[in-house]
Amino acid sequence: FNSISSTEHPSSLLEFGIGSMGAFTNISYNTVTGTYWAGILITDSYKTMVYRNNLSHNYGYGVLLQTSSGGDMILQNNFMNNSENAHIIFNLEYAIKDLFHAQCHYNHPILQSSWDGNYWDYPRSEPYAIGGFFMVSYILPSILQLLRIWVYDRCNFYRYDEHPAQAPYDIPSR
């Protein structure tokens, strides 16, 4: 049970409240408000559980899932008044690295994240769409490569919370 809040001037806000990198992580029963980039940042992960958290008034995302190897579960959280509640960024270059690492250490394929039973600002009767994009990077030749300038192609996609909650969860906080 953690309460993470950043309510100072925007230039001094926390970039993210909770960050997770790795496998089999459980992020549960936290309240995160007022962060600059993301309430919860999940990157290069496998089977991370985000369960029963209050994510509100974050200037960026409530949850940002970056280049996940998959199997992450985002279940029964309250997303309220964030600039954007959730987003997924999937970079092929990093995913290949993650897949190799995962095959060597966890023996699994890339799996999709699952989103279910979350509360999204107000009661919803339809599935809630979580936007994302698939990114492929190319290294430009010559001098641009020396400067490490990258060009990206993006392909948008969506994941869905098929069963959004009709009321916020009563999640205890400190």
C-alpha positions in Angstrom: 0.0 0.0 0.0 1.8 3.1 -1.3 0.6 6.6 -1.9 2.7 8.4 -4.5 1.7 12.0 -5.2 3.5 14.9 -7.0 1.6 18.1 -6.5 4.4 20.7 -6.9 5.0 23.0 -9.9 4.9 21.0 -13.2 8.6 21.5 -13.8 9.4 19.5 -10.6 6.9 16.7 -11.0 7.9 13.1 -10.8 8.4 11.5 -14.2 6.5 8.4 -13.1 5.2 7.1 -9.8 6.1 3.4 -10.1 8.4 1.7 -12.6 8.7 -1.9 -13.4 11.2 -3.8 -15.5 11.6 -7.5 -15.4 9.5 -10.6 -14.9 6.7 -11.7 -12.5 6.2 -8.3 -10.9 3.1 -7.5 -8.8 2.0 -3.8 -8.5 -1.1 -3.7 -6.3 -3.0 -1.5 -4.0 -1.2 1.8 -4.7 -2.5 5.3 -5.3 -0.5 7.4 -7.8 -1.4 11.0 -8.7 0.1 14.0 -10.3 3.0 12.5 -12.2 4.4 14.0 -15.3 4.9 11.0 -17.7 3.1 8.0 -16.2 1.5 6.9 -13.0 2.9 3.3 -13.6 5.5 2.7 -16.2 6.0 -0.9 -17.3 8.9 -1.6 -19.6 10.6 -4.7 -20.9 8.5 -6.9 -18.8 7.0 -10.3 -18.7 3.9 -11.3 -16.7 3.6 -8.1 -14.7 0.4 -7.9 -12.7 -1.1 -4.4 -12.2 -4.0 -4.9 -9.8 -6.3 -2.7 -7.8 -4.5 0.7 -8.1 -5.9 4.2 -8.0 -4.4 6.2 -10.9 -5.6 9.7 -11.1 -4.8 13.2 -12.2 -1.5 12.2 -13.9 -0.4 14.7 -16.6 0.7 11.9 -19.0 -0.7 8.4 -18.7 -2.2 6.4 -15.9 -0.3 3.3 -17.2 2.3 3.3 -19.9 3.3 -0.2 -21.2 6.5 0.0 -23.3 7.9 -2.8 -25.3 6.5 -5.6 -23.2 7.4 -9.2 -23.9 3.8 -9.9 -22.9 1.5 -11.7 -20.6 1.1 -8.5 -18.5 -2.3 -8.2 -16.8 -3.9 -4.9 -15.9 -6.9 -5.7 -13.8 -9.5 -3.9 -11.7 -7.7 -0.5 -11.4 -9.4 2.9 -11.2 -8.3 5.2 -14.0 -9.7 8.7 -13.3 -8.9 12.2 -14.7 -5.5 11.3 -16.3 -4.6 13.1 -19.5 -4.6 9.7 -21.2 -5.6 6.7 -19.1 -3.4 4.0 -20.7 -1.2 3.6 -23.7 1.0 0.9 -25.3 4.3 1.5 -27.2 5.7 -1.6 -28.9 9.2 -1.2 -30.5 10.1 -4.1 -32.7 13.9 -3.7 -32.2 13.6 -4.0 -28.4 10.9 -6.7 -28.7 13.4 -8.9 -30.6 15.9 -8.4 -27.8 13.3 -9.2 -25.2 12.1 -12.2 -27.1 15.6 -13.6 -27.3 16.1 -12.9 -23.5 12.7 -14.4 -22.7 13.3 -17.5 -24.8 16.6 -18.1 -23.0 15.4 -17.4 -19.5 11.6 -18.0 -19.4 11.0 -20.2 -22.5 7.9 -18.3 -23.7 6.7 -16.5 -26.9 5.6 -12.9 -27.0 2.1 -12.7 -25.5 -0.4 -9.9 -25.5 -1.2 -7.9 -22.5 -4.6 -8.3 -21.0 -6.8 -5.5 -19.7 -9.9 -6.4 -17.8 -12.4 -5.0 -15.3 -10.8 -1.6 -15.0 -12.8 1.5 -14.2 -12.3 4.2 -16.9 -13.5 7.7 -15.7 -17.2 6.8 -15.8 -19.4 3.7 -16.2 -19.2 2.2 -19.7 -21.4 -0.3 -21.5 -19.0 -0.9 -24.4 -15.4 -2.2 -24.3 -12.8 0.5 -23.6 -10.1 0.9 -26.2 -6.4 1.2 -25.1 -4.5 2.8 -27.9 -1.0 1.9 -28.9 1.5 1.9 -31.7 3.9 -0.6 -33.2 7.2 1.1 -34.1 9.9 -0.1 -36.4 13.1 2.0 -36.4 15.6 2.4 -39.3 19.1 3.7 -39.0 19.8 6.4 -41.6 23.1 6.1 -43.5 26.2 8.3 -43.4 26.5 11.3 -41.0 23.0 10.8 -39.6 24.0 7.4 -38.3 26.9 8.9 -36.5 24.6 11.4 -34.9 22.3 8.5 -33.9 19.3 10.0 -35.6 16.5 7.4 -36.1 13.5 7.3 -38.3 10.5 5.4 -37.2 7.5 3.9 -39.0 4.4 3.6 -36.8 1.4 1.4 -37.1 -1.4 2.1 -34.7 -3.3 -0.7 -32.9 -5.8 -1.1 -30.0 -6.2 -3.5 -27.1 -9.5 -3.6 -25.3 -10.8 -3.9 -21.8 -13.8 -6.1 -22.7 -15.5 -5.8 -19.3 -15.0 -2.3 -17.9 -16.1 -1.8 -14.3 -19.4 0.2 -13.8 -18.2 1.8 -10.6 -14.8 2.7 -9.1 -13.3 0.1 -6.8 -12.9 0.8 -3.1 -9.2 0.5 -2.9 -7.7 1.3 0.6 -4.8 3.7 0.8 -2.6 4.9 3.6 
